[in-house]
Amino acid sequence: MSSFSVRFFTPPCYLNSRPKTWLSATPTVASVSSEVEASRLEPRVEERDGYWVLKEEYRAGINPQEKVKLEKDPMKLFMESGIEDLSKMSLEEIERSKLTKDDIDVRLKWLGLFHRRKHQYGRFMMRLKLPNGVTTSAQTRYLASVIRKYGKDGCADVTTRQNWQIRGVVLPDVPEILKGLAEVGLTSLQSGMDNVRNPVGNPLAGIDPDEIVDTRPLTNLLSQFITANSRGNPTMSNLPRKWNVCVVGSHDLFEHPHINDLAYIPANKDGRFGFNLLVGGFFSPKRCAEAVPLDAWVSADDVIPVCKAVLEAYRDLGTRGNRQKTRMMWLIDELGIEVFRSEVEKRMPGKQLERASQEDLVQKQWERRDYLGVHPQKQEGLSYVGIHIPVGRVQADEMDELARLADEYGTGELRLTVEQNTIIPNIENSKLDALLKESLLKERFSPEPSLLMKTLVACTGNQFCGQAIIETKARALKVTEEVERQVVVTRPVRMHWTGCPNTCGQVQVADIGFMGCMTRDENGKVTEGVDIFLGGRIGSDSHLAEVYKKGVPCKDLVPIVVDILVKHFGAVQRNREERDD
């Protein structure tokens, strides 16, 4: 057993064995027929003074972000206290030097800080690590206290990777904020740019009567490994691009494994519990790809070693030129799945990987459940309540109220979901009626939202994000409200909004997706618009959406959405329904 083994993880405590075939263990991408030249498999990075850098012979044609990393490793801002000095400089001083200007615009992303230069000059968004979306009332109150001091510039978002983002942060406050985060058990370290993003797991982990495995211990271990227990891990912080990971624990696939660079799918093998592996899923402006089987199975003890091996293969061999071609799937395509697998294998502690198991534990025909509303837990006498957060946006007072509700009715815990909602677990059934009468749930965050609102997702949009082409959050709510006045739907329809082709709103997995663009209206005037995507599916029969209609002015969207809902999702127009009545 390697030094990364998970000795305390005991599958019988977490496992419901229900063997079913979910995904074929046979890779769905072809292996390259010709052998990869040995020189291509030489690592392109090397360790220098504790940091990993690109070797001299591979620096031709690298992208601007790689040049920034070569000038100064971004982790030094954290590991060598560079943030202390930077925070004491005025913005005028910072802007005079390319080095410090790159610090605030690029390198600070390694600390989870994103400068909003275009729309909030001098202010930052801070992204937190929150493995499995589990947070506490104390953490939530602390984050609320941070954003409250920034007035109208301060707010928070639940993200599509199950974590918090807070807004309005100014640089002089950052050292103190980082200390406060550590005191409540949080970190923002390695949550942006060329790092591993927040490990996603089942939002119902540990409380779900039908769960396959409790994902919390594993997502916590992944996060601790990636950040070296929040001390900083430079061996994993110089990747060619960002990298996503999830551990599946439910038949519902709440974790969206097919869009992650590495996904652990529960499977038994020869009486042992473990995971089959999917690799390479990603979204980008130029290409979107679903994850493919690695044809590998690992025991629960090897979850961290195989993550390390996959990351090292990507770090060592990934290209660093055109940023649109540096995600891990491009490397898999270049090498072929078998060569990539062999590169992972040679980086495993025992230099070997078992082939995938045929005993997948995820039930393929499972009907995805709704976690919003009141649901019984596996613990007798307790329930959880899923609460709808409209497009994930919360203010400081609302965060305080969520924390109060978690303390008063539960055990001080909140769960965030990839659909930008939250869950309060561990509520005694005798307290449910009182909770549901709370004003926050009656007036703002309903446990029973409308069918179209409950699955609505929207990225930040151009209110704060400099890359977004259009405003998303307020518009998503407004369009949905107007559509609801015109049609009745009989089932949820997942509508996702993203402000630009970077697709943080994940429109490709939505039933209906809206991607921001600039277009022309009927008079030829340039205006904000969207490309409409249709047909994305999540779950065992996952499928990425395809473009349905391009360049639709936002002002013309409502009748088009109504038409789509009627033609493709069985909606009925309200005037017709009233006439029939």
Rosetta blueprint (number, residue, H / E / L):
1 M L
2 S L
3 S L
4 F L
5 S L
6 V L
7 R L
8 F L
9 F L
10 T L
11 P H
12 P H
13 C H
14 Y H
15 L L
16 N L
17 S L
18 R L
19 P L
20 K L
21 T L
22 W L
23 L L
24 S L
25 A L
26 T L
27 P L
28 T L
29 V L
30 A L
31 S L
32 V L
33 S L
34 S L
35 E L
36 V L
37 E L
38 A H
39 S H
40 R H
41 L H
42 E L
43 P L
44 R L
45 V E
46 E E
47 E E
48 R E
49 D L
50 G L
51 Y E
52 W E
53 V E
54 L E
55 K L
56 E H
57 E H
58 Y H
59 R L
60 A L
61 G L
62 I L
63 N L
64 P H
65 Q H
66 E H
67 K H
68 V H
69 K H
70 L H
71 E H
72 K L
73 D L
74 P L
75 M L
76 K H
77 L H
78 F H
79 M H
80 E L
81 S L
82 G H
83 I H
84 E H
85 D H
86 L H
87 S H
88 K L
89 M L
90 S L
91 L H
92 E H
93 E H
94 I H
95 E H
96 R H
97 S L
98 K H
99 L H
100 T H
101 K H
102 D H
103 D H
104 I H
105 D H
106 V L
107 R H
108 L H
109 K H
110 W H
111 L H
112 G L
113 L E
114 F E
115 H E
116 R L
117 R L
118 K L
119 H L
120 Q L
121 Y L
122 G L
123 R E
124 F E
125 M E
126 M E
127 R E
128 L L
129 K E
130 L L
131 P H
132 N H
133 G H
134 V E
135 T E
136 T E
137 S H
138 A H
139 Q H
140 T H
141 R H
142 Y H
143 L H
144 A H
145 S H
146 V H
147 I H
148 R H
149 K L
150 Y L
151 G H
152 K H
153 D H
154 G L
155 C E
156 A E
157 D E
158 V E
159 T L
160 T L
161 R L
162 Q L
163 N L
164 W E
165 Q E
166 I E
167 R E
168 G E
169 V E
170 V E
171 L H
172 P H
173 D H
174 V H
175 P H
176 E H
177 I H
178 L H
179 K H
180 G H
181 L H
182 A H
183 E H
184 V L
185 G L
186 L L
187 T E
188 S L
189 L L
190 Q L
191 S L
192 G L
193 M L
194 D L
195 N L
196 V E
197 R L
198 N L
199 P L
200 V E
201 G L
202 N L
203 P L
204 L L
205 A L
206 G L
207 I L
208 D L
209 P L
210 D L
211 E L
212 I L
213 V L
214 D L
215 T L
216 R H
217 P H
218 L H
219 T H
220 N H
221 L H
222 L H
223 S H
224 Q H
225 F H
226 I H
227 T H
228 A L
229 N L
230 S L
231 R L
232 G L
233 N L
234 P H
235 T H
236 M H
237 S L
238 N L
239 L L
240 P L
241 R L
242 K L
243 W E
244 N L
245 V E
246 C E
247 V E
248 V L
249 G L
250 S L
251 H L
252 D L
253 L L
254 F L
255 E L
256 H L
257 P H
258 H H
259 I H
260 N L
261 D L
262 L E
263 A E
264 Y E
265 I E
266 P E
267 A E
268 N E
269 K E
270 D L
271 G L
272 R E
273 F E
274 G E
275 F E
276 N E
277 L E
278 L E
279 V E
280 G L
281 G L
282 F E
283 F E
284 S L
285 P L
286 K L
287 R L
288 C E
289 A E
290 E L
291 A L
292 V E
293 P E
294 L E
295 D E
296 A E
297 W E
298 V E
299 S E
300 A H
301 D H
302 D H
303 V H
304 I H
305 P H
306 V H
307 C H
308 K H
309 A H
310 V H
311 L H
312 E H
313 A H
314 Y H
315 R H
316 D H
317 L H
318 G L
319 T L
320 R L
321 G L
322 N L
323 R H
324 Q H
325 K H
326 T L
327 R L
328 M H
329 M H
330 W H
331 L H
332 I H
333 D H
334 E H
335 L H
336 G L
337 I H
338 E H
339 V H
340 F H
341 R H
342 S H
343 E H
344 V H
345 E H
346 K H
347 R L
348 M L
349 P L
350 G L
351 K L
352 Q L
353 L L
354 E E
355 R L
356 A L
357 S L
358 Q L
359 E E
360 D E
361 L L
362 V L
363 Q L
364 K L
365 Q L
366 W L
367 E L
368 R L
369 R L
370 D L
371 Y L
372 L L
373 G E
374 V E
375 H E
376 P E
377 Q L
378 K L
379 Q L
380 E L
381 G L
382 L E
383 S E
384 Y E
385 V E
386 G E
387 I E
388 H L
389 I L
390 P H
391 V H
392 G H
393 R E
394 V E
395 Q L
396 A H
397 D H
398 E H
399 M H
400 D H
401 E H
402 L H
403 A H
404 R H
405 L H
406 A H
407 D H
408 E H
409 Y H
410 G L
411 T L
412 G L
413 E E
414 L E
415 R E
416 L E
417 T L
418 V L
419 E L
420 Q L
421 N L
422 T E
423 I E
424 I E
425 P E
426 N E
427 I E
428 E E
429 N H
430 S H
431 K H
432 L H
433 D H
434 A H
435 L H
436 L H
437 K L
438 E L
439 S H
440 L H
441 L H
442 K H
443 E H
444 R L
445 F L
446 S L
447 P L
448 E L
449 P L
450 S L
451 L L
452 L L
453 M L
454 K L
455 T L
456 L L
457 V E
458 A E
459 C L
460 T L
461 G L
462 N L
463 Q L
464 F L
465 C L
466 G L
467 Q L
468 A L
469 I L
470 I L
471 E L
472 T L
473 K H
474 A H
475 R H
476 A H
477 L H
478 K H
479 V H
480 T H
481 E H
482 E H
483 V H
484 E H
485 R H
486 Q H
487 V E
488 V E
489 V L
490 T L
491 R L
492 P L
493 V L
494 R L
495 M E
496 H E
497 W E
498 T E
499 G L
500 C L
501 P L
502 N L
503 T L
504 C L
505 G L
506 Q L
507 V H
508 Q H
509 V H
510 A L
511 D L
512 I E
513 G E
514 F E
515 M E
516 G E
517 C E
518 M E
519 T E
520 R E
521 D L
522 E L
523 N L
524 G L
525 K L
526 V E
527 T E
528 E E
529 G E
530 V E
531 D E
532 I E
533 F E
534 L E
535 G L
536 G L
537 R E
538 I L
539 G L
540 S L
541 D L
542 S L
543 H E
544 L L
545 A L
546 E E
547 V E
548 Y E
549 K E
550 K E
551 G E
552 V E
553 P E
554 C H
555 K H
556 D H
557 L H
558 V H
559 P H
560 I H
561 V H
562 V H
563 D H
564 I H
565 L H
566 V H
567 K H
568 H H
569 F H
570 G L
571 A L
572 V E
573 Q E
574 R H
575 N H
576 R H
577 E H
578 E H
579 R H
580 D H
581 D L
